[in-house]
Amino acid sequence: MTDSKNDAGWPGDELGLPPEGPGSLAPFGLRVLALFIDWGLASLISLAWFAYSPWATLGAFVVMHVLLVGLLGVTVGKRLVRIQVVRGNSAPGPLWALVRVLLLMLVLPTLVISSDGRGAHDRIAGTVQLRM
């Protein structure tokens, strides 16, 4: 263990999260897998009811995230890979979930990972993705 503030021990260490197990920062790979599952589900909804319209797919994706992440802290994809989004100690609420998903759709904020292991979209919304 070092005394330097610049040397983080593990992703999430700066946030006071454990290095592994429940409550630790969700790894990037699981976050991406959850994103693909959620996009696939939005695509199926669009295909079944909206002739696979790209706008309907995008709309279904946004609505899923605002409602499910905002109220429950998980989407179907996140639940399947056992990660959750929290703001403080609870689900972020619909407003912060909307901010988060709008930034997520810009892609670049998602790829800008800070030393605390979070993407810019999570830092701006004050959220963190944890293992369940």
ChimeraX commands (.cxc) that place a marker at each C-alpha (Angstrom):
marker #1 position 0.00,0.00,0.00 radius 0.5
marker #1 position 1.37,3.40,-0.94 radius 0.5
marker #1 position 0.70,6.82,0.53 radius 0.5
marker #1 position 0.50,8.51,-2.87 radius 0.5
marker #1 position -2.96,9.75,-3.84 radius 0.5
marker #1 position -2.12,9.17,-7.51 radius 0.5
marker #1 position -1.68,5.40,-7.08 radius 0.5
marker #1 position -5.14,3.82,-7.01 radius 0.5
marker #1 position -5.09,0.24,-5.78 radius 0.5
marker #1 position -7.91,-1.00,-8.05 radius 0.5
marker #1 position -10.79,0.38,-10.12 radius 0.5
marker #1 position -13.23,1.92,-7.66 radius 0.5
marker #1 position -10.67,2.30,-4.88 radius 0.5
marker #1 position -11.02,6.11,-5.00 radius 0.5
marker #1 position -14.77,5.66,-4.46 radius 0.5
marker #1 position -14.26,3.44,-1.44 radius 0.5
marker #1 position -15.49,0.34,-3.24 radius 0.5
marker #1 position -14.15,-3.16,-2.53 radius 0.5
marker #1 position -11.66,-4.62,-5.05 radius 0.5
marker #1 position -13.95,-7.51,-6.05 radius 0.5
marker #1 position -17.26,-9.19,-5.35 radius 0.5
marker #1 position -20.65,-7.59,-4.67 radius 0.5
marker #1 position -20.44,-3.83,-4.38 radius 0.5
marker #1 position -17.26,-3.58,-6.43 radius 0.5
marker #1 position -17.04,-1.60,-9.66 radius 0.5
marker #1 position -18.49,-3.55,-12.58 radius 0.5
marker #1 position -15.84,-4.42,-15.15 radius 0.5
marker #1 position -15.95,-2.70,-18.54 radius 0.5
marker #1 position -16.63,-5.98,-20.37 radius 0.5
marker #1 position -19.79,-6.70,-18.36 radius 0.5
marker #1 position -21.01,-3.15,-18.89 radius 0.5
marker #1 position -20.57,-3.52,-22.67 radius 0.5
marker #1 position -22.28,-6.93,-22.66 radius 0.5
marker #1 position -25.27,-5.45,-20.79 radius 0.5
marker #1 position -25.41,-2.62,-23.32 radius 0.5
marker #1 position -25.54,-5.08,-26.23 radius 0.5
marker #1 position -28.27,-7.12,-24.54 radius 0.5
marker #1 position -30.34,-3.97,-23.95 radius 0.5
marker #1 position -29.82,-2.78,-27.53 radius 0.5
marker #1 position -30.87,-6.23,-28.79 radius 0.5
marker #1 position -34.03,-6.09,-26.71 radius 0.5
marker #1 position -34.82,-2.58,-28.00 radius 0.5
marker #1 position -34.25,-3.89,-31.54 radius 0.5
marker #1 position -36.67,-6.77,-30.97 radius 0.5
marker #1 position -39.32,-4.35,-29.70 radius 0.5
marker #1 position -38.76,-2.15,-32.74 radius 0.5
marker #1 position -38.90,-5.15,-35.09 radius 0.5
marker #1 position -42.11,-6.53,-33.57 radius 0.5
marker #1 position -44.13,-3.31,-33.37 radius 0.5
marker #1 position -42.47,-0.60,-35.47 radius 0.5
marker #1 position -41.16,-2.27,-38.66 radius 0.5
marker #1 position -37.61,-2.08,-37.22 radius 0.5
marker #1 position -37.50,1.70,-37.36 radius 0.5
marker #1 position -34.15,3.03,-36.13 radius 0.5
marker #1 position -35.95,5.81,-34.25 radius 0.5
marker #1 position -38.24,3.31,-32.55 radius 0.5
marker #1 position -35.20,1.22,-31.56 radius 0.5
marker #1 position -33.51,4.29,-30.11 radius 0.5
marker #1 position -36.73,5.35,-28.38 radius 0.5
marker #1 position -37.26,1.91,-26.84 radius 0.5
marker #1 position -33.65,1.91,-25.62 radius 0.5
marker #1 position -34.04,5.35,-23.99 radius 0.5
marker #1 position -37.41,4.52,-22.41 radius 0.5
marker #1 position -36.04,1.23,-21.02 radius 0.5
marker #1 position -33.10,3.03,-19.47 radius 0.5
marker #1 position -35.04,5.96,-18.05 radius 0.5
marker #1 position -37.71,3.77,-16.47 radius 0.5
marker #1 position -35.73,0.70,-15.46 radius 0.5
marker #1 position -32.44,2.31,-14.42 radius 0.5
marker #1 position -34.24,5.31,-12.99 radius 0.5
marker #1 position -36.62,3.33,-10.81 radius 0.5
marker #1 position -34.89,-0.03,-10.26 radius 0.5
marker #1 position -31.22,0.64,-10.99 radius 0.5
marker #1 position -31.07,-2.16,-13.58 radius 0.5
marker #1 position -32.10,-2.90,-17.15 radius 0.5
marker #1 position -32.75,-6.40,-18.43 radius 0.5
marker #1 position -29.16,-6.61,-19.71 radius 0.5
marker #1 position -27.68,-5.31,-16.47 radius 0.5
marker #1 position -29.76,-7.75,-14.45 radius 0.5
marker #1 position -28.63,-10.68,-16.60 radius 0.5
marker #1 position -24.94,-9.83,-16.13 radius 0.5
marker #1 position -25.55,-8.94,-12.45 radius 0.5
marker #1 position -24.66,-5.26,-12.36 radius 0.5
marker #1 position -26.64,-2.29,-11.10 radius 0.5
marker #1 position -26.52,1.48,-11.41 radius 0.5
marker #1 position -26.64,3.45,-8.18 radius 0.5
marker #1 position -26.52,7.10,-7.24 radius 0.5
marker #1 position -25.65,7.26,-3.58 radius 0.5
marker #1 position -27.24,4.16,-2.10 radius 0.5
marker #1 position -30.27,3.82,-4.38 radius 0.5
marker #1 position -31.49,3.89,-7.98 radius 0.5
marker #1 position -30.63,7.20,-9.67 radius 0.5
marker #1 position -34.19,8.30,-10.41 radius 0.5
marker #1 position -35.68,9.02,-13.85 radius 0.5
marker #1 position -34.08,12.46,-14.30 radius 0.5
marker #1 position -30.50,11.27,-13.66 radius 0.5
marker #1 position -31.18,8.11,-15.69 radius 0.5
marker #1 position -32.25,10.36,-18.60 radius 0.5
marker #1 position -29.09,12.48,-18.29 radius 0.5
marker #1 position -27.01,9.29,-18.17 radius 0.5
marker #1 position -28.62,7.62,-21.20 radius 0.5
marker #1 position -28.46,10.81,-23.31 radius 0.5
marker #1 position -24.71,11.01,-22.60 radius 0.5
marker #1 position -24.42,7.26,-23.26 radius 0.5
marker #1 position -25.92,7.76,-26.73 radius 0.5
marker #1 position -23.14,10.24,-27.54 radius 0.5
marker #1 position -20.71,7.27,-27.15 radius 0.5
marker #1 position -17.58,9.35,-26.45 radius 0.5
marker #1 position -18.44,10.09,-22.78 radius 0.5
marker #1 position -18.80,6.34,-22.27 radius 0.5
marker #1 position -15.27,5.73,-23.52 radius 0.5
marker #1 position -13.64,8.49,-21.47 radius 0.5
marker #1 position -12.75,6.44,-18.39 radius 0.5
marker #1 position -11.31,8.30,-15.40 radius 0.5
marker #1 position -8.91,7.05,-12.77 radius 0.5
marker #1 position -11.90,6.05,-10.60 radius 0.5
marker #1 position -12.98,3.55,-13.31 radius 0.5
marker #1 position -16.16,5.35,-14.40 radius 0.5
marker #1 position -17.12,6.73,-17.78 radius 0.5
marker #1 position -17.83,10.45,-18.12 radius 0.5
marker #1 position -21.57,9.71,-18.46 radius 0.5
marker #1 position -21.55,8.08,-15.01 radius 0.5
marker #1 position -19.42,10.82,-13.42 radius 0.5
marker #1 position -21.67,13.59,-14.75 radius 0.5
marker #1 position -24.83,11.79,-13.56 radius 0.5
marker #1 position -23.20,10.95,-10.23 radius 0.5
marker #1 position -23.76,7.24,-10.79 radius 0.5
marker #1 position -21.63,4.14,-10.52 radius 0.5
marker #1 position -22.15,0.64,-11.93 radius 0.5
marker #1 position -21.62,-2.03,-9.28 radius 0.5
marker #1 position -21.52,-5.81,-9.28 radius 0.5
marker #1 position -24.54,-7.38,-7.61 radius 0.5
marker link #1:1,2 radius 0.2
marker link #1:2,3 radius 0.2
marker link #1:3,4 radius 0.2
marker link #1:4,5 radius 0.2
marker link #1:5,6 radius 0.2
marker link #1:6,7 radius 0.2
marker link #1:7,8 radius 0.2
marker link #1:8,9 radius 0.2
marker link #1:9,10 radius 0.2
marker link #1:10,11 radius 0.2
marker link #1:11,12 radius 0.2
marker link #1:12,13 radius 0.2
marker link #1:13,14 radius 0.2
marker link #1:14,15 radius 0.2
marker link #1:15,16 radius 0.2
marker link #1:16,17 radius 0.2
marker link #1:17,18 radius 0.2
marker link #1:18,19 radius 0.2
marker link #1:19,20 radius 0.2
marker link #1:20,21 radius 0.2
marker link #1:21,22 radius 0.2
marker link #1:22,23 radius 0.2
marker link #1:23,24 radius 0.2
marker link #1:24,25 radius 0.2
marker link #1:25,26 radius 0.2
marker link #1:26,27 radius 0.2
marker link #1:27,28 radius 0.2
marker link #1:28,29 radius 0.2
marker link #1:29,30 radius 0.2
marker link #1:30,31 radius 0.2
marker link #1:31,32 radius 0.2
marker link #1:32,33 radius 0.2
marker link #1:33,34 radius 0.2
marker link #1:34,35 radius 0.2
marker link #1:35,36 radius 0.2
marker link #1:36,37 radius 0.2
marker link #1:37,38 radius 0.2
marker link #1:38,39 radius 0.2
marker link #1:39,40 radius 0.2
marker link #1:40,41 radius 0.2
marker link #1:41,42 radius 0.2
marker link #1:42,43 radius 0.2
marker link #1:43,44 radius 0.2
marker link #1:44,45 radius 0.2
marker link #1:45,46 radius 0.2
marker link #1:46,47 radius 0.2
marker link #1:47,48 radius 0.2
marker link #1:48,49 radius 0.2
marker link #1:49,50 radius 0.2
marker link #1:50,51 radius 0.2
marker link #1:51,52 radius 0.2
marker link #1:52,53 radius 0.2
marker link #1:53,54 radius 0.2
marker link #1:54,55 radius 0.2
marker link #1:55,56 radius 0.2
marker link #1:56,57 radius 0.2
marker link #1:57,58 radius 0.2
marker link #1:58,59 radius 0.2
marker link #1:59,60 radius 0.2
marker link #1:60,61 radius 0.2
marker link #1:61,62 radius 0.2
marker link #1:62,63 radius 0.2
marker link #1:63,64 radius 0.2
marker link #1:64,65 radius 0.2
marker link #1:65,66 radius 0.2
marker link #1:66,67 radius 0.2
marker link #1:67,68 radius 0.2
marker link #1:68,69 radius 0.2
marker link #1:69,70 radius 0.2
marker link #1:70,71 radius 0.2
marker link #1:71,72 radius 0.2
marker link #1:72,73 radius 0.2
marker link #1:73,74 radius 0.2
marker link #1:74,75 radius 0.2
marker link #1:75,76 radius 0.2
marker link #1:76,77 radius 0.2
marker link #1:77,78 radius 0.2
marker link #1:78,79 radius 0.2
marker link #1:79,80 radius 0.2
marker link #1:80,81 radius 0.2
marker link #1:81,82 radius 0.2
marker link #1:82,83 radius 0.2
marker link #1:83,84 radius 0.2
marker link #1:84,85 radius 0.2
marker link #1:85,86 radius 0.2
marker link #1:86,87 radius 0.2
marker link #1:87,88 radius 0.2
marker link #1:88,89 radius 0.2
marker link #1:89,90 radius 0.2
marker link #1:90,91 radius 0.2
marker link #1:91,92 radius 0.2
marker link #1:92,93 radius 0.2
marker link #1:93,94 radius 0.2
marker link #1:94,95 radius 0.2
marker link #1:95,96 radius 0.2
marker link #1:96,97 radius 0.2
marker link #1:97,98 radius 0.2
marker link #1:98,99 radius 0.2
marker link #1:99,100 radius 0.2
marker link #1:100,101 radius 0.2
marker link #1:101,102 radius 0.2
marker link #1:102,103 radius 0.2
marker link #1:103,104 radius 0.2
marker link #1:104,105 radius 0.2
marker link #1:105,106 radius 0.2
marker link #1:106,107 radius 0.2
marker link #1:107,108 radius 0.2
marker link #1:108,109 radius 0.2
marker link #1:109,110 radius 0.2
marker link #1:110,111 radius 0.2
marker link #1:111,112 radius 0.2
marker link #1:112,113 radius 0.2
marker link #1:113,114 radius 0.2
marker link #1:114,115 radius 0.2
marker link #1:115,116 radius 0.2
marker link #1:116,117 radius 0.2
marker link #1:117,118 radius 0.2
marker link #1:118,119 radius 0.2
marker link #1:119,120 radius 0.2
marker link #1:120,121 radius 0.2
marker link #1:121,122 radius 0.2
marker link #1:122,123 radius 0.2
marker link #1:123,124 radius 0.2
marker link #1:124,125 radius 0.2
marker link #1:125,126 radius 0.2
marker link #1:126,127 radius 0.2
marker link #1:127,128 radius 0.2
marker link #1:128,129 radius 0.2
marker link #1:129,130 radius 0.2
marker link #1:130,131 radius 0.2
marker link #1:131,132 radius 0.2
view
